[in-house]
């Protein structure tokens, strides 16, 4: 099933380690580019996160936002450095004795001295944290995948609709093409008559005129281009209905489709066919814009 490269997904995990929220958004990009914003405490998981996201999204620029509350990272305890308390107390006594003053420094004062009371982080259950993190990540990936597939269905329907427009235009080209040499024959006959008048048959015989028309018909023949163009249009439908990543293949087919249309335009030598070619080029450009967003 074709998928769009545009999407958004959000999920969260709530466990005894805390609450983890993962948000994903993606836009079209030629390759898979994953950017992650998360707390430093989760940096060790970054390679695994990138691998998981890349394997699921395949193509597109993806931004991953991970938010996590403090309890999920660690629990903070306070510890009193008793050796420092003893050293500070002894130092205060020495100062009191040296100055002849009373040693009235209280506990509240010593507790404010540097490093006497320090916060420490309790060990975090890494396995539990990893399970919660990737549970939320997979949930967000499921959500964004669903959105991308839904958007992909809309893109496929639109491209198939525009493909039908191309087929209708191509049928008009195919119907018009054989009449171009015949009309050229009539124009050539009139032109010769205008230039030479009654002496036309003496200076420009019918065999020469027919040879000129045959040469013109060969130059403006678009039979091969029409055949290849029909093949490309069939490939577009088959590719759209196939599985896997199809965006790059579609882009190539559209390039070849546009090439054939340009060739028809250059060989047409006919106003009506030129107008049909312009309509075809406009439709192909609309298709190209849509497939730029298909994975």
Secondary structure, 3 states (H helix, E strand, C coil): CCCECCEEEEEEEEECCEEEEEEEEEECCCCEEEEEECCHHHHHHHHHHHHHHHHHHCCEEEEEEEEECHHHHCCEEEEECHHHHHHHHHHHHHHHHHHCCCCCCCHHHHCCCCCCEEEEECCCCHHHHHHHHHHHHHHHHHHHHHHHHHHHHHHHHHHHHHHHHHHHHHHHHHHHHHHHHHHHHHHHHHHHHHHHHHHHHHHCCHHHHHHHHHHHHHHHCCHHHHHHHHHHHHHHHHHHCCCCCCHHHHHHHHHHHHHHHHHHHHHHCCHHHHHHHHHHHHHHHHHHHHHCCEC
